[in-house]
Amino acid sequence: MKELWEQAILSYNLPLTILLGLVVLFWIFTMLGAVGVDALDFSADVDGDLGDVPAAMLRVVNAGLIPVTVVLSILVLVMWVTAMVLNFYFNPGQSWLLALGYFFASFIFGVIGTKILTQPLVPLMKRLKATETVAPVIGQIGVVRSMEMDSTYGQVEVERADGAPAIINAKLGEDSPGITRGTQVAILSMDEKTGVYLARAIPSAPAID
C-alpha cells in the first residue's frame, strides 16, 4: 500500500491521481444525490456540431450514447492504472521522458479500455432513452430522490406502469422554496434544450384533529 501511494504521488503520476480523486468525489456526491450522472453532458450534435475529428473521437468511446461523466470516469481510471503500472515496472529511474511516453501510451490504452467497457452499456442506454420517449412523465407525480431540490437542480423518481421507475433531472420554479428528499412533486414541463423538467411541490394535507 505504501509503494502504491508513493508511486501515485510522483510528480508525473500526480495529475492523473488528482483527476482520479475528483472522479471519486463526483461519484460520492452523485450517490448522495448532490449532482446528477449527466451533470457534464452537453447537447451538441456528435455527428455535426463538433467537427469531424472531435466527433470521431467521441464516437470511439461511445460518448454520444453513454453519459459523458461515465466515459470520462472510465477513461481516467484506465489511464491511471496503466500509467502507474508502466512507470512502476519500466521506469525505475523515474525519467520524465519515459513517463511522458507512458502517459500517451496510457491515453491510448484508456481509449481502448473505455470503448470495451462502455460497449455493453450502449444497448441498455438506447432502451432507456426509448422508454423515456414512449412513456413521458409530464403530468405525473414523482418523489424527490436527491438530498434536496431547488430552482437549480434536483432528481425525481417517477413510477411507471411499464418498466422500471424513471429517474429524471428536475428543478422548481424560480421563486419556489427548496424541498427535501421524499417530497412529492408534480412534473409540469420539460426544457427541450437541457432535458431538465420543471416540477412543483405538492402541499401535504393538513392533519385532522
Residue pairs with C-beta under 8 A, 6 or more apart in sequence:
3 88
4 84
7 13
7 84
7 87
7 88
8 14
8 17
8 84
9 17
10 87
10 94
11 96
12 83
12 87
12 94
12 96
12 99
12 100
12 103
13 80
13 83
13 84
13 87
13 99
16 76
16 79
16 80
16 83
16 103
16 106
17 80
19 76
19 80
20 76
20 77
20 80
23 72
23 73
23 76
23 77
26 35
26 39
26 69
26 73
27 73
29 35
30 36
30 37
32 147
33 145
33 146
33 147
33 155
33 181
34 146
34 147
35 153
36 153
36 155
36 169
37 67
37 69
37 70
38 67
38 68
38 69
38 169
38 195
39 69
40 68
40 69
40 72
41 67
41 68
41 69
42 68
43 193
43 194
43 195
44 50
46 55
46 58
46 59
46 63
46 64
47 55
47 64
48 55
49 55
50 58
58 64
60 111
60 115
61 71
61 75
61 111
61 114
61 115
61 118
62 71
62 114
62 115
62 118
62 119
62 121
62 122
63 71
65 122
65 125
65 126
66 118
66 121
66 122
66 125
70 118
70 121
71 114
71 118
74 113
74 114
74 117
74 118
75 110
75 111
75 113
75 114
76 110
78 106
78 109
78 110
78 113
78 114
78 117
79 106
79 107
79 109
79 110
80 106
82 102
82 105
82 106
82 109
82 110
82 113
83 99
83 102
83 103
83 106
86 102
86 105
86 106
87 94
87 98
87 99
87 102
90 98
90 102
91 98
91 99
91 102
131 160
131 163
131 166
132 166
135 160
135 161
135 162
135 163
135 166
137 158
137 160
137 166
137 168
137 187
137 197
138 187
138 188
138 189
138 190
138 197
139 186
139 187
139 188
140 158
140 159
140 186
140 187
141 158
141 184
141 185
141 186
141 187
141 202
142 156
142 157
142 158
142 159
142 168
142 170
142 184
142 185
142 186
142 187
142 199
143 156
143 157
143 182
143 183
143 184
143 185
144 154
144 155
144 156
144 179
144 180
144 181
144 182
144 183
144 184
144 185
145 155
145 156
145 157
145 167
145 181
146 153
146 154
146 155
146 181
147 180
147 181
148 154
148 178
148 179
148 180
148 181
149 155
149 156
149 170
149 171
149 172
149 178
149 179
149 180
149 183
149 185
149 199
150 171
150 172
150 176
150 177
150 178
150 179
151 171
151 172
151 173
151 174
151 175
151 176
151 178
152 171
153 169
153 171
154 169
154 170
154 171
154 172
154 179
154 199
155 167
155 168
155 169
155 170
156 167
156 168
156 170
156 185
156 187
156 197
156 199
157 165
157 166
157 167
158 165
158 166
158 168
158 187
159 165
160 166
168 187
168 197
169 195
169 196
169 197
170 185
170 187
170 196
170 197
170 198
170 199
171 196
171 197
171 198
171 199
172 178
172 179
172 185
172 198
172 199
172 200
172 201
173 198
173 200
176 200
176 201
179 185
179 201
183 201
183 202
184 201
184 202
185 199
185 200
185 201
185 202
186 199
186 200
186 202
187 197
187 198
187 199
188 197
188 198
188 199
188 200
189 197
189 198
190 196
190 197
190 198
191 197
191 198
